[in-house]
Amino acid sequence: MFRRIAVSCIFLAGAFQLVAAEEPGVLSVTAAQRFADLALACVHKEYPNKISHVLASDADVKPPRELTPAFCGCFDWHSAVHGHWLLVRLMRTFPDALFRSEGAGRDLTEPNGRAHRLRGALPGGSRALGLRASYGLAWLLQLATEIREWDDPQAREWEQALRPLERASAAHIKAWLPKLSHPIRIGEHSQTAFALGLILDWARTTGTTR
């Protein structure tokens, strides 16, 4: 028994050391760089991709880069959204980090990048709002919140670019909420408590009361 405990402690110590900061509870620059690298590799990787929406016509059969051009990587739409949130969060937390100039900042600001393609960023329009409303759109509002709270000139540009999608997401969620007959408590994407927590963050930041 003692040997098992000792081996487990050694394994856990090695695992925690990979992400440990100089101070307990503080994310180190090294760990932040690893997270940024993961997100950057993800948001640019279009395939494999799980597309989930109802087809209304042949026009809806398109590759991810055409269906949701702003968020087309990371296997599915909502993962691409919170991958972008991670990049913004890291750049806000570590403004002088190398990943801002090398990848993360450029990914969000380049002329042919994602900001100007947000017009087609909602997956399947209003036809794909089951999972999206409870999870994906909540992450979209969290991304908007993170950008709005960041005191940075680039953030103001992204805030303006994201605003139409932010308003559309909020409208979809507002239409979705009255249809809920009960809380969804399963530990999957459709679980409502997690999504409502993200939505609450956005509502408090924007002063939205209804």
C-alpha positions as CSV (number, residue, x, y, z in Angstrom):
1,M,0.0,0.0,0.0
2,F,2.8,2.4,0.9
3,R,4.6,1.7,-2.3
4,R,1.4,2.4,-4.3
5,I,0.9,5.7,-2.5
6,A,4.6,6.7,-3.0
7,V,4.4,5.9,-6.7
8,S,1.2,7.8,-7.1
9,C,2.7,10.9,-5.3
10,I,5.7,10.8,-7.5
11,F,3.5,10.6,-10.6
12,L,1.3,13.5,-9.5
13,A,4.3,15.6,-8.5
14,G,5.7,15.2,-12.0
15,A,2.4,16.0,-13.6
16,F,1.8,19.1,-11.5
17,Q,5.3,20.3,-12.2
18,L,4.5,20.6,-15.9
19,V,1.9,23.4,-15.2
20,A,3.1,24.7,-11.9
21,A,3.7,28.4,-11.6
22,E,6.3,30.2,-9.5
23,E,3.5,30.9,-7.0
24,P,0.7,28.5,-6.1
25,G,-2.5,29.3,-8.0
26,V,-0.7,31.5,-10.6
27,L,-0.4,30.5,-14.2
28,S,3.2,30.7,-15.4
29,V,4.3,32.2,-18.7
30,T,5.6,28.8,-19.8
31,A,2.3,27.1,-19.1
32,A,0.4,30.0,-20.9
33,Q,2.7,29.5,-23.9
34,R,1.7,25.8,-24.1
35,F,-2.0,26.7,-23.9
36,A,-1.5,29.3,-26.6
37,D,0.3,26.8,-28.8
38,L,-2.6,24.3,-28.4
39,A,-5.2,26.9,-29.3
40,L,-3.3,28.3,-32.3
41,A,-2.8,24.8,-33.7
42,C,-6.5,24.1,-33.1
43,V,-8.2,27.2,-34.6
44,H,-6.3,26.7,-37.9
45,K,-7.1,23.0,-38.2
46,E,-10.3,22.6,-40.2
47,Y,-10.3,18.8,-40.3
48,P,-11.5,16.5,-38.8
49,N,-14.6,18.5,-38.2
50,K,-18.0,17.6,-36.8
51,I,-20.7,19.7,-38.5
52,S,-24.1,19.6,-36.7
53,H,-26.9,21.5,-38.4
54,V,-30.2,20.9,-40.3
55,L,-29.9,21.1,-44.1
56,A,-32.5,23.3,-45.7
57,S,-31.1,23.0,-49.2
58,D,-28.1,22.0,-51.2
59,A,-26.6,25.4,-50.4
60,D,-26.1,24.2,-46.8
61,V,-23.7,21.5,-47.8
62,K,-20.3,23.3,-47.6
63,P,-17.0,22.9,-45.9
64,P,-16.5,24.4,-42.4
65,R,-14.4,27.3,-43.8
66,E,-17.5,28.4,-45.8
67,L,-20.2,27.5,-43.3
68,T,-18.7,29.3,-40.3
69,P,-15.5,31.0,-41.7
70,A,-14.6,32.8,-38.5
71,F,-14.7,29.7,-36.3
72,C,-14.0,26.7,-38.6
73,G,-11.3,24.8,-36.7
74,C,-11.0,22.8,-33.5
75,F,-13.2,19.8,-34.6
76,D,-16.5,21.7,-34.0
77,W,-17.8,25.3,-33.9
78,H,-18.1,25.8,-30.1
79,S,-14.5,24.5,-29.6
80,A,-13.3,27.0,-32.1
81,V,-15.1,29.8,-30.2
82,H,-13.7,28.9,-26.8
83,G,-10.3,28.4,-28.5
84,H,-10.4,32.0,-29.5
85,W,-11.5,33.0,-26.0
86,L,-8.5,31.2,-24.6
87,L,-6.2,33.2,-26.9
88,V,-7.8,36.5,-25.9
89,R,-7.6,35.6,-22.2
90,L,-3.9,34.7,-22.5
91,M,-3.0,37.9,-24.3
92,R,-4.9,39.9,-21.8
93,T,-3.2,38.1,-18.9
94,F,0.2,38.1,-20.4
95,P,0.4,41.3,-22.6
96,D,4.2,41.0,-23.1
97,A,4.3,37.3,-23.9
98,L,5.9,36.0,-27.0
99,F,2.8,34.3,-28.3
100,R,1.0,37.6,-28.8
101,S,3.4,38.8,-31.4
102,E,4.2,35.4,-32.9
103,G,0.8,34.0,-33.4
104,A,-2.2,34.8,-31.2
105,G,-2.5,38.5,-32.0
106,R,-1.8,38.1,-35.7
107,D,-4.4,35.3,-35.9
108,L,-7.1,37.6,-34.7
109,T,-6.1,40.8,-36.5
110,E,-4.6,40.0,-39.8
111,P,-6.5,41.6,-42.8
112,N,-7.4,38.1,-44.2
113,G,-8.0,36.7,-40.7
114,R,-11.1,36.0,-38.8
115,A,-12.5,39.3,-37.7
116,H,-13.9,40.3,-41.2
117,R,-15.6,36.9,-41.6
118,L,-17.8,37.1,-38.5
119,R,-20.9,37.8,-40.6
120,G,-21.2,34.1,-41.4
121,A,-20.0,32.8,-38.0
122,L,-23.3,31.4,-36.6
123,P,-23.6,27.7,-37.4
124,G,-26.7,27.0,-39.5
125,G,-28.4,30.3,-38.6
126,S,-31.4,29.7,-36.4
127,R,-31.7,26.0,-37.4
128,A,-28.9,24.8,-35.2
129,L,-29.6,26.2,-31.7
130,G,-30.1,23.2,-29.5
131,L,-26.5,22.5,-28.4
132,R,-25.4,26.0,-29.6
133,A,-27.8,28.0,-27.4
134,S,-26.9,26.1,-24.2
135,Y,-23.1,25.9,-24.8
136,G,-21.7,27.4,-28.0
137,L,-23.5,30.7,-27.9
138,A,-22.7,31.1,-24.2
139,W,-19.1,30.7,-25.1
140,L,-19.5,33.3,-27.8
141,L,-20.8,35.8,-25.2
142,Q,-17.9,34.9,-22.9
143,L,-15.5,35.7,-25.7
144,A,-17.3,39.1,-26.1
145,T,-17.1,39.7,-22.4
146,E,-13.3,38.9,-22.3
147,I,-12.7,41.3,-25.2
148,R,-14.9,44.1,-23.7
149,E,-13.1,43.9,-20.3
150,W,-9.7,44.1,-21.9
151,D,-8.3,47.6,-22.0
152,D,-6.4,47.4,-25.3
153,P,-6.7,49.3,-28.7
154,Q,-6.9,46.0,-30.6
155,A,-9.6,44.7,-28.3
156,R,-11.8,47.7,-29.3
157,E,-11.4,46.7,-32.9
158,W,-12.4,43.1,-32.1
159,E,-15.3,44.3,-30.0
160,Q,-16.7,46.2,-32.9
161,A,-16.2,43.3,-35.3
162,L,-17.8,40.8,-32.9
163,R,-20.8,43.0,-31.9
164,P,-23.3,41.9,-34.6
165,L,-22.6,38.2,-33.8
166,E,-22.8,39.0,-30.1
167,R,-26.3,40.6,-30.5
168,A,-27.5,37.7,-32.7
169,S,-26.3,35.2,-30.1
170,A,-28.0,37.1,-27.3
171,A,-31.2,37.2,-29.2
172,H,-31.1,33.4,-29.9
173,I,-30.5,32.7,-26.2
174,K,-33.3,35.0,-25.2
175,A,-35.7,33.1,-27.5
176,W,-34.3,29.8,-26.3
177,L,-34.6,30.3,-22.5
178,P,-38.4,30.5,-22.2
179,K,-38.6,27.1,-23.9
180,L,-36.7,25.3,-21.1
181,S,-39.2,23.3,-19.0
182,H,-36.5,22.2,-16.5
183,P,-32.8,22.5,-15.8
184,I,-30.5,20.1,-17.7
185,R,-28.2,18.6,-15.2
186,I,-26.4,15.9,-17.2
187,G,-22.6,16.4,-17.3
188,E,-22.5,17.1,-21.1
189,H,-22.5,20.1,-23.3
190,S,-26.3,20.7,-23.0
191,Q,-26.0,21.1,-19.2
192,T,-27.6,24.5,-18.5
193,A,-25.8,25.6,-15.3
194,F,-22.4,26.0,-17.0
195,A,-23.9,27.9,-19.9
196,L,-26.0,30.2,-17.7
197,G,-22.9,31.0,-15.7
198,L,-21.1,32.3,-18.8
199,I,-24.2,34.1,-19.9
200,L,-24.5,35.7,-16.4
201,D,-20.9,37.0,-16.7
202,W,-21.8,38.6,-20.0
203,A,-25.0,40.1,-18.7
204,R,-23.3,41.7,-15.7
205,T,-20.5,43.1,-17.9
206,T,-22.9,44.6,-20.4
207,G,-25.5,45.7,-17.9
208,T,-28.1,43.5,-19.6
209,T,-31.1,42.8,-17.3
210,R,-33.6,41.1,-19.6
